[in-house]
Amino acid sequence: MAITFEKGALRRRIAAALFGGIVLGLGAANAAGEDAKSEKDKARDAIWAKEQSIYKGRAKGGLQFYLDNAAEEYVGWPPTVSKPLALSALRQSSASMAGQNQEQLTMNFMDFTLHGDTGIIYYMNHRTVKPDGTQVDEKWETIHVWVREGDDWKIVGAMARIEPKRGG
């Protein structure tokens, strides 16, 4: 029994099969990319929410949320000190903030990257009122390194710098 096709039909069927395979392959690749993107987006959103809660806590006169979300191995380098400080120094700073609840600032998300169980977030702060009520115009750039511990994220490293003057 012979199978016959009208002229060009075989080419059209082969082309359709190839096109279908390409579309299917691209769809699978896109779905895999979406899964990875979803994981990154979930991590970014969770960490950004924690970052905002840190500063809400500061505005209420404390660093407790920061302390509760810091890994025991935490090391941070604020822009006002000459070297990085351990978690014990952050605990001491928290005690000195008691009652200083007038801080006002805005946060601007800049970027985020995720590698395995490590998330790194970049953002800028613009503070107009210090915790003691002093009016200021301060801008600083912050990077925080977060690690996943189970289902939660803990901050393990921090660095901030006063926004440098940049050439135009």
Buried (B, 14 or more C-beta within 10 A) or exposed (E): EEEEEEEEEEEEEEEEEEEEEEEEEEEEEEEEEEEEEEEBEEBBEBBBEBBBBBBEBBBBBBBBBBBEBBBEEBBBBBEEEEEBBEBEBBEEBBEEBEEBBBBBBEBEEEEBEBEEEBBBBBBBBBBEBBBEEEEEEBBBBBBBBBBBEEEEBBBBBBBBEEBEEEEE
